[in-house]
Amino acid sequence: MDDNNIYRTLFFEETDDHLQQLNDNVLELENNPNDTSLLNEIFRSAHTLKGMAATMGYDVMTELTHKMENIFEKFKEGTVEVTSSSISLIFRCLDKLSSLVEDLREEKELTHASIESLLAELNEVEVGQETTEAVEVPEVTTTGELIVGFKQLEESDLHVIKNAIAGDYYAYSIAIRLEADSLLKGPRAFLIMEKLEQEGDILHTEPTAEVLEEGNFDSDFHIAYLTKNEQERVLENLLGNSEVEEIKVELFDEEAHIVSEDTLVELADEAVVASDEVVTEKVEKAVTTSEAQQKPAQQHHANNNNQSIRVDLSRLDLFLNLVSELVVYRNQLEEVSSRANIADIKESLEQVSRLTSELQDLVLKIRMQQVKVVFSRFPRMVRDLSNELGKEMDLIITGEETELDKTVVSELSEPLVHLLRNSVDHGIESPETREQLGKNRKGTIQLSAFQEGNQVMITIEDDGKGLDPEVIRASAERKGIATDGLTEEEIQHLIFHPGFSTAKEVTNISGRGVGMDVVQAKISSLGGTIELRSQVNVGTIFIIKLPLTLSIIEALMVRIGNESFAIPLDIVERVVMIREDEIEETLHEEVYEFQGEMIPIIRTNELLQVETKHTGKHYAIIVNIDQRYYGVLSDELIGQQEIVIKKIDNILQQTRKYQGATILGDGSIALILDINAICHDQRS
């Protein structure tokens, strides 16, 4: 990979992160328009994004981001009000930036015409909505000694500095003087700030960042800087820049560094007099320190910059495949050792087994990713949909730090989007309707995730109108779907039927008869299940159960006839021995009494077309699918085993009987039964 491709890859990764952070923070800003620290964070992120685009030469992105940055600056100054319309405009800009990034990924040329309408809207907000006239702040003279100090540091900035110092950070006041004959002051200041931001955060600049980047200043500028690095490292970073005449780095001192305009002028005048009396070198580049400014020794920390790295998923997949092969051969060695009873190798084999298990756990943890990656997209989506529909609602997210296999996380977005859209459109009522029902005008949707055993549970719950069985029944009958003999719960589950919809009209949000069947199919393909609970005028809850990983699982090995099969252990409730005469036959199916209810029996030998010996007894594997028990019959139990899931041919997958295959200790292959699909087909 050439250098340009490496830089492009890094640019895309970092840009995606900044765009997501901007989406999250701008959404929060709408609810907290006076949060200065949040505005500072937004401004810094937009500033970094603009710098990255400029460095790569993407002028269209740079111009749009620069114009957005102007609006953020106006928000900070209070000259433009944070309103729903201005936030919506910013969101449209962020969407356009995401679109531009996708075009760059596909190596399409960016055109200025694509952003002209947004630039015009931004300019109208910037110029037309100013509430106060910007005050011109006179520049401090740059003759004489370089002065360290700020005249515009706000109370919120001081609060951030104090919190940072109380943690693991240092706060520095930095004064920089460029050479008088520097022809590119703007780019030079930008490069200096870009290098600083690689190892910390720039909290405040004087003049403003916009003035600095445009080069509209004399030669001195000042930076309030937060970092975990010590002074020597900060100075070393700054000394790597050219066309710099003088640098001063001091630990932040509120009393010494916050000064008035008059004080700065007075200090500058004193410095001019001193410079007439004493001849000093033109380039000083020194660090000014004092014992009083030093942090206590116990608070000093080594440079603890982020030690994480990005790893290509294909490499992780290869790593996992190699570990999976190791697990297979470990199982084979254990079986050989058990049969041959070779005592000499047992101890070594136990150590190999232990190390293999630890390595296996490690690679699975490496593949784990927080569901926050997916969840973070939804507050913005719900906000836009609620505005479009004229509804009021809050989205409450919990458990976003819960981890799943990256493969599962990447496939999770589509079904969750469908479910949340369903809650927004069909679930939450209009504010007027909610008031008539005695509810709060503002509805609530709760999205939560938590781990339970070797599964992750994801729930989407709303306090809306719920699913009315009578409405669903009427809709089903119009579509020719039989509802006779179905319970209310079974009627509610008809929403998962392909092509089913209760919407009276088709909108761009829902009503096309697609969505819920797609959700169920996708969740099933991930080895999970989805449950539905709903009560009229109370609300609806969807419960998704997903395996932690799709690669290595605990399974119950069974034998049907002469063939071995695997059943994922996470859905197995218990195993019971039943006689043939305990199985009763109804009009539609065979059932068995379990815990006071009649549960369906699945004869796997007939389903899989495997010949078996009729002994009159069976092992019934009791599984729990969508809060309903099923009895899956087998002839013999082999035992519990950790297995590696291998993909199977698409044609075999389409039979809806097999989830994959695995290699056993003796080298033979066993198919993994797709119990979810088998039971769903049995129900239908």
C-alpha positions as CSV (number, residue, x, y, z in Angstrom):
1,M,0.0,0.0,0.0
2,D,1.5,3.4,-1.1
3,D,1.7,6.4,1.3
4,N,-1.3,8.1,-0.4
5,N,-3.5,5.1,0.3
6,I,-2.3,4.9,3.9
7,Y,-3.2,8.6,4.4
8,R,-6.5,8.2,2.7
9,T,-7.4,5.2,4.9
10,L,-6.4,7.1,8.1
11,F,-8.4,10.1,6.9
12,F,-11.5,8.1,6.3
13,E,-11.3,6.4,9.7
14,E,-10.6,9.7,11.6
15,T,-13.3,11.5,9.6
16,D,-15.9,8.9,10.4
17,D,-15.1,9.3,14.1
18,H,-15.3,13.1,14.1
19,L,-18.6,13.1,12.1
20,Q,-20.2,10.7,14.6
21,Q,-18.9,12.8,17.5
22,L,-20.3,16.0,15.9
23,N,-23.7,14.3,15.3
24,D,-23.8,13.2,19.0
25,N,-22.7,16.6,20.4
26,V,-24.9,18.8,18.1
27,L,-27.9,16.7,19.1
28,E,-27.0,17.3,22.8
29,L,-26.4,21.0,22.1
30,E,-30.0,21.3,21.0
31,N,-31.1,20.3,24.5
32,N,-28.3,22.3,26.2
33,P,-27.7,25.4,24.1
34,N,-25.8,27.2,26.9
35,D,-23.3,24.4,27.5
36,T,-20.1,26.3,26.7
37,S,-17.8,23.2,27.3
38,L,-20.0,21.3,24.8
39,L,-19.7,24.1,22.3
40,N,-15.9,24.1,22.7
41,E,-15.8,20.4,22.1
42,I,-17.9,20.8,18.9
43,F,-15.7,23.6,17.7
44,R,-12.5,21.6,18.3
45,S,-13.9,18.6,16.4
46,A,-15.1,20.7,13.5
47,H,-11.7,22.5,13.5
48,T,-9.8,19.2,13.4
49,L,-12.1,17.9,10.6
50,K,-11.4,21.0,8.5
51,G,-7.7,20.7,9.0
52,M,-7.7,17.1,8.0
53,A,-9.7,17.8,4.8
54,A,-7.4,20.8,4.0
55,T,-4.3,18.6,4.5
56,M,-5.6,16.1,2.0
57,G,-6.5,18.8,-0.5
58,Y,-10.3,18.2,-0.4
59,D,-11.3,21.8,-0.9
60,V,-15.1,21.2,-1.1
61,M,-15.1,19.5,2.3
62,T,-12.8,22.2,3.7
63,E,-15.0,25.0,2.6
64,L,-18.2,23.5,4.0
65,T,-16.6,22.6,7.3
66,H,-15.1,26.1,7.6
67,K,-18.5,27.7,7.1
68,M,-20.0,25.4,9.7
69,E,-17.1,26.3,12.0
70,N,-18.1,30.0,11.6
71,I,-21.6,29.1,12.9
72,F,-20.2,27.3,15.9
73,E,-18.1,30.3,16.6
74,K,-21.2,32.5,16.5
75,F,-22.9,30.1,18.9
76,K,-20.0,30.5,21.3
77,E,-20.1,34.3,21.0
78,G,-23.9,34.3,21.5
79,T,-24.4,36.3,18.3
80,V,-26.4,33.5,16.7
81,E,-29.0,31.7,18.7
82,V,-29.1,27.9,19.0
83,T,-32.5,27.0,17.6
84,S,-34.1,23.8,16.2
85,S,-33.9,25.3,12.6
86,S,-30.2,26.1,13.0
87,I,-29.5,22.6,14.4
88,S,-31.4,21.0,11.5
89,L,-29.2,23.0,9.1
90,I,-26.0,21.8,10.8
91,F,-27.3,18.2,10.6
92,R,-27.9,18.6,6.9
93,C,-24.3,19.8,6.6
94,L,-23.1,16.8,8.5
95,D,-25.1,14.5,6.2
96,K,-23.6,16.2,3.2
97,L,-20.1,15.8,4.7
98,S,-20.8,12.0,5.2
99,S,-22.0,11.9,1.6
100,L,-18.8,13.6,0.4
101,V,-16.7,11.2,2.3
102,E,-18.5,8.2,0.6
103,D,-17.9,9.8,-2.7
104,L,-14.2,10.1,-1.9
105,R,-14.1,6.5,-0.9
106,E,-15.5,5.6,-4.3
107,E,-12.9,8.0,-5.9
108,K,-15.6,10.3,-7.3
109,E,-14.7,13.9,-7.9
110,L,-16.3,16.4,-5.5
111,T,-18.0,19.4,-7.0
112,H,-18.5,22.8,-5.5
113,A,-22.1,22.9,-6.9
114,S,-23.1,20.1,-4.4
115,I,-22.5,22.4,-1.4
116,E,-23.6,25.8,-2.8
117,S,-27.2,25.7,-1.4
118,L,-25.9,24.7,2.1
119,L,-23.2,27.5,1.9
120,A,-26.0,30.0,1.1
121,E,-28.1,28.8,4.1
122,L,-25.1,28.9,6.4
123,N,-24.2,32.4,5.2
124,E,-27.8,33.6,5.8
125,V,-27.7,32.3,9.4
126,E,-24.3,33.7,10.0
127,V,-25.1,37.2,8.7
128,G,-28.9,37.5,9.1
129,Q,-29.4,36.2,12.7
130,E,-26.6,38.0,14.6
131,T,-28.1,39.4,17.8
132,T,-25.1,41.6,18.7
133,E,-22.4,43.3,16.8
134,A,-19.0,41.6,17.0
135,V,-16.6,43.7,19.0
136,E,-13.2,44.3,17.4
137,V,-10.5,43.3,19.9
138,P,-7.3,45.3,19.5
139,E,-4.2,43.3,18.9
140,V,-1.5,43.5,21.5
141,T,1.8,44.9,20.3
142,T,4.4,42.3,19.5
143,T,7.4,44.5,19.9
144,G,9.8,43.7,22.8
145,E,9.5,40.6,25.1
146,L,7.0,37.9,24.3
147,I,4.2,38.0,26.9
148,V,2.4,34.9,28.2
149,G,-1.2,35.8,29.0
150,F,-4.9,35.8,28.0
151,K,-7.4,38.6,28.0
152,Q,-10.4,36.7,26.8
153,L,-10.3,33.4,28.8
154,E,-13.9,32.6,29.9
155,E,-15.1,31.2,33.2
156,S,-16.1,28.0,31.4
157,D,-12.6,27.6,30.1
158,L,-11.2,28.0,33.7
159,H,-13.7,25.3,34.9
160,V,-12.4,22.9,32.2
161,I,-8.8,23.7,33.1
162,K,-9.4,23.0,36.8
163,N,-11.1,19.7,36.1
164,A,-8.3,18.7,33.8
165,I,-5.6,19.5,36.4
166,A,-7.6,17.6,39.0
167,G,-7.3,14.6,36.7
168,D,-4.2,13.4,34.9
169,Y,-3.7,16.4,32.7
170,Y,-1.4,19.4,32.7
171,A,-2.6,22.8,31.6
172,Y,-0.1,25.0,29.8
173,S,-0.1,28.7,28.7
174,I,1.8,28.9,25.4
175,A,3.0,32.1,23.7
176,I,4.4,31.8,20.1
177,R,6.0,34.5,17.9
178,L,6.4,33.8,14.2
179,E,9.3,35.4,12.3
180,A,8.4,38.9,11.0
181,D,9.1,38.0,7.4
182,S,7.0,34.8,7.4
183,L,4.8,34.8,4.3
184,L,2.5,32.0,5.3
185,K,1.4,32.9,8.8
186,G,-2.0,31.2,8.5
187,P,-0.7,27.8,7.3
188,R,2.2,28.0,9.8
189,A,-0.2,28.6,12.7
190,F,-2.5,25.8,11.5
191,L,0.4,23.3,11.4
192,I,1.6,24.3,14.9
193,M,-1.9,23.8,16.3
194,E,-2.3,20.5,14.3
195,K,0.8,19.1,15.9
196,L,-0.3,20.1,19.4
197,E,-3.7,18.5,18.9
198,Q,-2.1,15.2,18.1
199,E,-1.0,14.9,21.7
200,G,-3.6,17.0,23.6
201,D,-6.5,19.5,23.3
202,I,-6.3,23.2,22.4
203,L,-8.9,24.8,24.7
204,H,-8.5,28.5,23.7
205,T,-6.5,30.7,21.3
206,E,-5.9,34.4,21.0
207,P,-6.6,35.6,18.3
208,T,-9.4,33.1,17.4
209,A,-8.6,30.0,15.4
210,E,-10.3,31.5,12.4
211,V,-8.2,34.7,12.5
212,L,-5.0,32.6,12.9
213,E,-5.8,30.3,10.0
214,E,-6.6,33.2,7.7
215,G,-3.3,34.8,8.8
216,N,-5.0,38.1,9.9
217,F,-2.6,38.7,12.8
218,D,0.8,40.3,13.4
219,S,3.1,37.6,14.6
220,D,2.2,36.7,18.2
221,F,-0.5,34.3,19.3
222,H,-1.4,32.5,22.5
223,I,-2.8,29.0,23.2
224,A,-4.3,27.4,26.3
225,Y,-3.4,23.7,26.0
226,L,-4.4,20.5,27.9
227,T,-2.2,17.4,27.6
228,K,-0.8,14.5,29.6
229,N,2.7,15.4,28.3
230,E,5.3,17.2,30.5
231,Q,6.7,20.6,29.5
232,E,9.8,19.2,27.8
233,R,7.7,17.1,25.5
234,V,5.4,20.1,24.7
235,L,8.4,22.3,23.9
236,E,10.0,19.5,21.8
237,N,6.8,19.3,19.8
238,L,6.8,23.1,19.2
239,L,10.5,23.3,18.3
240,G,9.9,21.1,15.3
241,N,8.1,23.9,13.5
242,S,9.9,26.4,11.2
243,E,9.6,30.2,10.9
244,V,9.2,30.5,14.6
245,E,11.1,33.2,16.4
246,E,10.3,32.6,20.0
247,I,8.3,30.2,22.2
248,K,7.3,30.2,25.8
249,V,5.6,27.3,27.6
250,E,4.4,27.8,31.2
251,L,2.2,25.8,33.5
252,F,-1.1,27.6,33.6
253,D,-1.3,30.1,36.5
254,E,-4.7,31.8,36.8
255,E,-3.4,34.8,38.7
256,A,-0.4,35.4,36.4
257,H,-1.9,34.5,33.0
258,I,-5.3,36.2,33.0
259,V,-4.6,39.9,32.4
260,S,-6.5,42.9,31.2
261,E,-5.7,44.8,28.0
262,D,-4.1,47.7,30.0
263,T,-1.8,45.2,31.8
264,L,-0.7,43.6,28.6
265,V,0.1,46.9,27.1
266,E,2.0,48.0,30.2
267,L,4.0,44.7,30.3
268,A,4.8,45.1,26.6
269,D,6.0,48.7,27.2
270,E,8.2,47.5,30.1
271,A,9.6,44.8,27.8
272,V,10.5,47.4,25.1
273,V,12.5,49.5,27.7
274,A,14.2,46.3,28.9
275,S,15.1,45.3,25.4
276,D,16.9,48.7,24.8
277,E,19.1,48.1,27.9
278,V,20.0,44.4,27.4
279,V,21.0,42.8,24.1
280,T,19.4,39.3,23.9
281,E,19.4,36.6,21.3
282,K,16.7,36.9,18.7
283,V,15.6,33.3,19.1
284,E,15.0,32.4,22.7
285,K,12.8,29.3,22.6
286,A,13.0,28.6,26.3
287,V,10.7,27.0,28.8
288,T,9.8,29.1,31.8
289,T,9.1,27.2,35.0
290,S,8.9,27.9,38.7
291,E,8.7,25.7,41.8
292,A,5.3,27.2,42.7
293,Q,3.9,26.2,39.3
294,Q,5.0,22.6,39.4
295,K,2.4,19.9,40.2
296,P,3.0,17.7,43.2
297,A,5.3,14.8,42.5
298,Q,2.7,12.2,43.1
299,Q,0.5,13.7,40.4
300,H,3.1,13.3,37.7
301,H,2.4,10.6,35.2
302,A,4.2,9.2,32.2
303,N,2.8,9.9,28.8
304,N,-0.4,7.8,28.7
305,N,-1.5,8.5,25.2
306,N,-4.1,6.1,23.7
307,Q,-2.4,2.7,23.2
308,S,-5.1,1.2,21.0
309,I,-4.6,0.5,17.3
310,R,-6.9,-0.2,14.4
311,V,-6.7,-3.7,13.0
312,D,-8.1,-4.8,9.6
313,L,-11.0,-7.2,10.2
314,S,-9.6,-9.6,7.6
315,R,-6.5,-10.1,9.8
316,L,-8.6,-10.8,12.8
317,D,-10.6,-13.3,10.8
318,L,-7.4,-15.1,9.8
319,F,-6.3,-15.0,13.4
320,L,-9.6,-16.5,14.5
321,N,-9.4,-19.2,11.8
322,L,-6.0,-20.3,13.0
323,V,-7.1,-20.4,16.6
324,S,-10.2,-22.4,15.5
325,E,-8.0,-25.0,13.8
326,L,-5.9,-25.2,17.0
327,V,-9.1,-25.9,19.0
328,V,-10.0,-28.7,16.5
329,Y,-6.6,-30.4,16.8
330,R,-6.6,-30.0,20.6
331,N,-9.9,-31.9,20.7
332,Q,-8.4,-34.6,18.5
333,L,-5.4,-34.9,20.8
334,E,-7.6,-35.2,23.9
335,E,-9.6,-37.9,22.2
336,V,-6.5,-39.9,21.2
337,S,-5.0,-39.5,24.6
338,S,-8.3,-40.7,26.2
339,R,-8.5,-43.8,24.0
340,A,-4.9,-44.8,24.3
341,N,-4.6,-43.8,28.0
342,I,-1.1,-42.4,27.4
343,A,-0.2,-41.0,30.8
344,D,3.1,-39.4,29.7
345,I,1.5,-36.9,27.4
346,K,-1.6,-36.1,29.6
347,E,0.1,-33.4,31.6
348,S,1.6,-31.6,28.6
349,L,-1.7,-31.9,26.8
350,E,-3.5,-30.3,29.8
351,Q,-1.1,-27.3,29.5
352,V,-1.7,-27.1,25.8
353,S,-5.4,-27.2,26.4
354,R,-5.2,-24.4,29.0
355,L,-3.1,-22.2,26.7
356,T,-5.4,-22.9,23.8
357,S,-8.4,-21.9,25.8
358,E,-6.7,-18.7,27.0
359,L,-5.7,-17.9,23.4
360,Q,-9.2,-18.6,22.2
361,D,-10.7,-16.3,24.9
362,L,-8.2,-13.6,23.9
363,V,-9.0,-13.6,20.2
364,L,-12.7,-13.6,20.9
365,K,-12.3,-10.5,23.2
366,I,-10.2,-8.8,20.5
367,R,-13.2,-9.3,18.1
368,M,-15.6,-7.8,20.6
369,Q,-17.1,-4.4,19.9
370,Q,-19.4,-2.2,22.0
371,V,-22.9,-1.9,20.7
372,K,-22.4,1.9,21.1
373,V,-21.0,1.8,17.5
374,V,-24.6,1.1,16.3
375,F,-26.6,2.8,19.1
376,S,-24.9,6.2,18.7
377,R,-26.7,6.6,15.3
378,F,-30.2,6.4,16.7
379,P,-30.7,9.6,18.7
380,R,-30.3,11.7,15.6
381,M,-32.6,9.4,13.6
382,V,-35.3,9.5,16.2
383,R,-35.0,13.3,16.5
384,D,-35.4,13.7,12.7
385,L,-38.4,11.3,12.5
386,S,-40.2,12.8,15.4
387,N,-39.9,16.3,13.9
388,E,-41.1,15.0,10.6
389,L,-44.1,13.3,12.2
390,G,-44.9,16.2,14.5
391,K,-44.5,14.0,17.6
392,E,-42.6,14.5,20.9
393,M,-40.5,11.8,22.3
394,D,-37.3,11.0,24.2
395,L,-34.9,8.1,23.3
396,I,-33.3,6.7,26.4
397,I,-30.2,4.5,25.7
398,T,-28.6,2.2,28.4
399,G,-26.0,-0.5,28.3
400,E,-24.3,0.9,25.2
401,E,-20.9,-0.4,26.5
402,T,-22.2,-4.0,26.2
403,E,-19.9,-5.9,23.8
404,L,-20.7,-8.3,20.9
405,D,-18.7,-10.0,18.2
406,K,-17.9,-7.3,15.6
407,T,-19.6,-9.5,12.9
408,V,-22.8,-9.4,14.9
409,V,-22.5,-5.6,15.6
410,S,-22.0,-4.8,12.0
411,E,-25.2,-6.7,11.0
412,L,-27.3,-5.3,13.9
413,S,-28.0,-1.8,12.5
414,E,-30.7,-2.8,9.9
415,P,-33.0,-4.7,12.2
416,L,-32.7,-2.0,14.9
417,V,-33.5,0.7,12.5
418,H,-36.7,-1.1,11.5
419,L,-37.8,-1.6,15.1
420,L,-37.1,2.0,16.1
421,R,-38.9,3.3,13.1
422,N,-41.8,1.1,14.0
423,S,-41.9,2.5,17.5
424,V,-41.7,6.1,16.3
425,D,-44.3,5.7,13.6
426,H,-46.7,3.1,14.9
427,G,-46.0,3.1,18.6
428,I,-45.8,6.7,19.9
429,E,-49.0,8.6,19.5
430,S,-49.4,12.3,18.7
431,P,-49.1,14.7,21.6
432,E,-52.8,15.5,21.5
433,T,-53.8,11.8,21.5
434,R,-51.5,11.1,24.4
435,E,-53.1,13.9,26.4
436,Q,-56.6,12.5,25.7
437,L,-55.4,9.1,27.0
438,G,-54.0,10.7,30.2
439,K,-50.4,10.2,29.1
440,N,-47.5,12.6,29.1
441,R,-47.4,14.6,25.8
442,K,-43.9,13.4,25.2
443,G,-43.5,9.7,24.5
444,T,-40.5,7.5,25.6
445,I,-38.5,4.9,23.7
446,Q,-36.0,2.9,25.7
447,L,-33.2,1.1,23.9
448,S,-31.1,-1.1,26.2
449,A,-28.5,-3.8,26.0
450,F,-27.1,-6.2,28.6
451,Q,-25.3,-9.5,28.8
452,E,-27.0,-12.6,30.2
453,G,-24.8,-15.7,30.3
454,N,-23.4,-16.3,26.9
455,Q,-26.1,-14.1,25.2
456,V,-26.7,-10.4,24.8
457,M,-30.2,-9.1,25.3
458,I,-31.3,-6.0,23.4
459,T,-34.7,-4.5,24.1
460,I,-36.6,-1.7,22.4
461,E,-39.6,-0.6,24.5
462,D,-42.0,2.2,23.9
463,D,-44.9,3.6,25.9
464,G,-47.2,4.0,22.9
465,K,-50.5,2.6,21.8
466,G,-49.4,-1.0,21.6
467,L,-50.5,-3.7,19.1
468,D,-54.3,-4.1,18.9
469,P,-55.1,-7.7,18.1
470,E,-58.4,-6.8,16.5
471,V,-56.7,-4.3,14.1
472,I,-54.1,-7.0,13.2
473,R,-56.8,-9.6,12.8
474,A,-58.8,-7.4,10.4
475,S,-55.7,-6.6,8.4
476,A,-54.6,-10.2,8.2
477,E,-58.1,-11.3,6.9
478,R,-58.0,-8.7,4.2
479,K,-54.7,-10.2,3.1
480,G,-56.1,-13.8,3.2
481,I,-54.2,-14.8,6.3
482,A,-56.2,-17.3,8.4
483,T,-56.6,-16.2,12.0
484,D,-59.1,-18.8,13.3
485,G,-58.0,-20.4,16.6
486,L,-55.1,-18.0,17.2
487,T,-54.6,-16.5,20.6
488,E,-54.2,-12.7,20.9
489,E,-50.4,-13.2,21.3
490,E,-50.2,-15.3,18.2
491,I,-52.2,-12.7,16.3
492,Q,-49.8,-10.0,17.4
493,H,-46.9,-12.1,16.1
494,L,-48.5,-11.9,12.6
495,I,-46.6,-8.6,12.2
496,F,-43.6,-10.8,11.4
497,H,-45.5,-12.3,8.4
498,P,-43.9,-11.3,5.1
499,G,-45.8,-8.4,3.5
500,F,-47.9,-7.7,6.6
501,S,-48.6,-4.1,7.5
502,T,-51.4,-2.3,9.4
503,A,-50.5,1.2,8.1
504,K,-53.4,2.9,6.4
505,E,-51.1,4.8,4.0
506,V,-47.6,4.4,2.6
507,T,-45.1,6.9,3.8
508,N,-41.3,7.2,3.6
509,I,-41.1,5.8,7.1
510,S,-43.4,2.7,7.0
511,G,-46.5,1.1,5.5
512,R,-45.0,-0.8,2.6
513,G,-45.4,-4.2,4.2
514,V,-41.7,-4.8,4.6
515,G,-39.6,-4.5,7.7
516,M,-40.7,-6.8,10.5
517,D,-40.2,-10.0,8.5
518,V,-36.8,-8.7,7.5
519,V,-36.0,-8.1,11.2
520,Q,-36.9,-11.7,12.1
521,A,-34.9,-13.1,9.2
522,K,-31.8,-11.0,10.0
523,I,-31.9,-11.9,13.7
524,S,-32.3,-15.6,12.9
525,S,-29.4,-15.5,10.5
526,L,-27.3,-14.1,13.4
527,G,-28.3,-17.2,15.5
528,G,-30.6,-15.1,17.6
529,T,-34.3,-14.8,18.5
530,I,-36.8,-12.0,18.8
531,E,-39.7,-11.9,21.2
532,L,-42.7,-9.5,21.2
533,R,-44.8,-8.3,24.1
534,S,-47.5,-5.7,23.7
535,Q,-50.5,-4.3,25.5
536,V,-53.0,-1.9,24.0
537,N,-52.5,1.8,25.1
538,V,-49.6,0.7,27.4
539,G,-46.8,0.0,24.9
540,T,-44.7,-2.6,23.1
541,I,-41.4,-4.3,23.9
542,F,-39.2,-6.2,21.5
543,I,-36.6,-8.5,23.1
544,I,-33.7,-9.6,20.9
545,K,-31.4,-12.4,22.1
546,L,-28.1,-12.7,20.3
547,P,-25.0,-15.0,20.9
548,L,-21.9,-13.3,22.1
549,T,-20.0,-14.7,19.1
550,L,-20.7,-16.6,15.9
551,S,-17.4,-18.4,15.8
552,I,-16.9,-20.7,18.8
553,I,-19.8,-21.9,20.9
554,E,-20.8,-24.4,23.5
555,A,-22.9,-27.2,22.0
556,L,-24.8,-30.3,23.0
557,M,-23.7,-33.2,20.8
558,V,-26.4,-35.7,19.9
559,R,-26.7,-38.7,17.7
560,I,-29.6,-39.3,15.3
561,G,-29.3,-42.7,13.7
562,N,-25.7,-43.1,12.9
563,E,-25.1,-39.3,12.3
564,S,-23.8,-36.8,14.8
565,F,-25.3,-33.3,15.2
566,A,-24.7,-30.3,17.3
567,I,-27.3,-28.2,19.1
568,P,-26.3,-24.7,20.5
569,L,-26.3,-25.0,24.3
570,D,-27.6,-21.5,25.0
571,I,-31.2,-22.4,23.9
572,V,-31.3,-25.8,25.7
573,E,-33.5,-25.8,28.8
574,R,-33.1,-29.4,29.8
575,V,-32.9,-33.0,28.5
576,V,-35.6,-35.6,29.4
577,M,-36.0,-39.2,28.5
578,I,-39.5,-39.9,27.1
579,R,-41.3,-43.0,25.9
580,E,-43.1,-43.3,22.6
581,D,-46.5,-43.7,24.4
582,E,-46.0,-40.4,26.1
583,I,-46.2,-38.5,22.8
584,E,-49.7,-37.6,21.9
585,E,-51.1,-36.7,18.5
586,T,-53.4,-33.7,17.9
587,L,-55.0,-32.6,14.7
588,H,-52.0,-30.7,13.5
589,E,-49.0,-32.0,15.4
590,E,-47.5,-34.3,18.0
591,V,-47.2,-32.9,21.6
592,Y,-45.7,-33.9,24.9
593,E,-46.7,-32.7,28.4
594,F,-43.9,-30.6,29.9
595,Q,-44.3,-28.5,33.1
596,G,-48.1,-28.5,32.8
597,E,-48.4,-27.6,29.2
598,M,-48.4,-29.5,25.9
599,I,-45.3,-28.7,23.8
600,P,-44.7,-29.5,20.1
601,I,-42.5,-32.5,19.4
602,I,-40.0,-32.4,16.5
603,R,-38.9,-35.8,15.1
604,T,-35.5,-34.9,13.8
605,N,-35.1,-38.3,12.0
606,E,-38.1,-37.5,9.8
607,L,-37.1,-33.9,9.3
608,L,-33.5,-34.7,8.4
609,Q,-34.5,-38.0,6.6
610,V,-32.1,-40.1,8.7
611,E,-32.8,-43.8,9.3
612,T,-33.0,-44.7,13.0
613,K,-33.6,-47.8,15.1
614,H,-37.0,-47.8,16.8
615,T,-36.3,-48.5,20.5
616,G,-39.5,-46.9,21.9
617,K,-37.4,-44.3,23.9
618,H,-36.1,-40.9,22.9
619,Y,-34.0,-38.1,24.4
620,A,-36.1,-35.0,24.1
621,I,-33.9,-31.8,24.0
622,I,-36.2,-29.2,25.5
623,V,-35.5,-25.8,23.8
624,N,-37.0,-22.4,24.5
625,I,-37.7,-20.4,21.3
626,D,-39.7,-17.1,21.6
627,Q,-41.0,-18.0,25.1
628,R,-42.3,-21.3,23.8
629,Y,-41.0,-24.8,24.5
630,Y,-40.3,-27.4,21.9
631,G,-39.1,-31.0,22.3
632,V,-36.4,-32.0,19.8
633,L,-35.9,-35.8,19.7
634,S,-32.6,-37.5,19.4
635,D,-31.5,-41.2,19.8
636,E,-28.4,-40.7,21.9
637,L,-26.5,-38.0,23.9
638,I,-22.8,-37.6,23.2
639,G,-22.2,-34.8,25.6
640,Q,-21.4,-31.1,25.9
641,Q,-18.5,-29.8,23.8
642,E,-16.9,-26.6,22.6
643,I,-17.1,-26.4,18.8
644,V,-15.9,-24.2,16.0
645,I,-18.6,-23.1,13.6
646,K,-17.6,-23.5,9.9
647,K,-19.7,-22.0,7.1
648,I,-21.7,-24.3,4.8
649,D,-22.8,-24.0,1.2
650,N,-25.6,-21.6,0.6
651,I,-27.8,-24.3,-0.9
652,L,-27.6,-26.3,2.3
653,Q,-28.4,-23.1,4.3
654,Q,-31.5,-22.5,2.3
655,T,-33.0,-25.7,3.6
656,R,-33.4,-23.8,7.0
657,K,-32.2,-26.8,8.9
658,Y,-28.5,-26.1,9.5
659,Q,-26.6,-23.2,11.0
660,G,-23.2,-24.5,10.0
661,A,-20.8,-27.4,10.5
662,T,-18.0,-28.3,12.8
663,I,-15.1,-30.8,12.9
664,L,-15.1,-33.3,15.7
665,G,-12.1,-34.7,17.6
666,D,-12.0,-37.8,15.4
667,G,-11.8,-35.7,12.2
668,S,-15.4,-36.4,11.2
669,I,-17.8,-33.5,10.4
670,A,-21.1,-32.8,12.3
671,L,-23.8,-30.4,11.1
672,I,-25.0,-27.8,13.6
673,L,-28.8,-27.7,13.7
674,D,-30.5,-24.3,13.2
675,I,-33.1,-24.9,16.0
676,N,-34.5,-21.4,15.7
677,A,-35.5,-21.9,12.0
678,I,-36.7,-25.5,12.6
679,C,-39.0,-24.4,15.4
680,H,-40.3,-21.4,13.5
681,D,-41.1,-23.6,10.5
682,Q,-42.9,-26.1,12.8
683,R,-45.1,-23.2,14.2
684,S,-46.1,-22.0,10.7
